[in-house]
Amino acid sequence: MEVLCTFISTLSKPKNSPFDRIRLKPAEIYTCQIENQVILEDDELQFVGQHLNERFNNNVNSVSFNLCFITKVPRNLLNHFPNLHSLTICGSNLKVLNKDDLIKYRHFKSLNFDSNQIEFLPGDLFEGFENLEKVSFNNNNLRVVEPTIFDGLKKLHNVDLNSNPCLNISCKGDFVYNGNFVVDL
């Protein structure tokens, strides 16, 4: 199935170095953005779109599906975009998410599943995600988050679980509930 992409480029704001004299340069985030499309779980995706000047698929480091109909996380993204480190699937009717759906994306730094229909997050969902820094499940139907879900995620510093109707969260360790389910670790 051909998926129409819009390619956009933005600059990320780097964190300040602990050494005052060292200033980090902003990094480019080059995103393949897909909107308002139906993507079935068995579809072999082919991404079609006009790249920005002098950029190619191997420059893409972020993929964003917005307002698409998706029943499963696409599994062939790295075949097209080998340098991905960020995935967003928002407003896309995703209901189930498990370890097998994400296994190819264990090196990612950022995952965003806002505004879907996810009800349950298994404890092993992020097993092996050594580089994960940010994860968001804002505005889903989360009812249960298993207590071990964030265990071993040493680089994780931001978790957003806002706007979930009836969340039973009993996480342990470094996970801190600050009253509104946006957590900086």
Buried (B, 14 or more C-beta within 10 A) or exposed (E): EEBEBEBEEEEEEEEEEEEEEEEEEEEEBBBBBBBEBEBEEEBEBEBEEEBEEEEEBEBBBBBBBBEBBBBBBBBEBBBBBEEBBBBBBBBBBBBBBBBEBBEBBBEBBBBBBBBBEBBBBBBEBBBEBEBBBBBBBBBBBBBBBBBBBBBEBEEBEEBBBBBBEEBEBEBEEEBEEEEEBEBEB
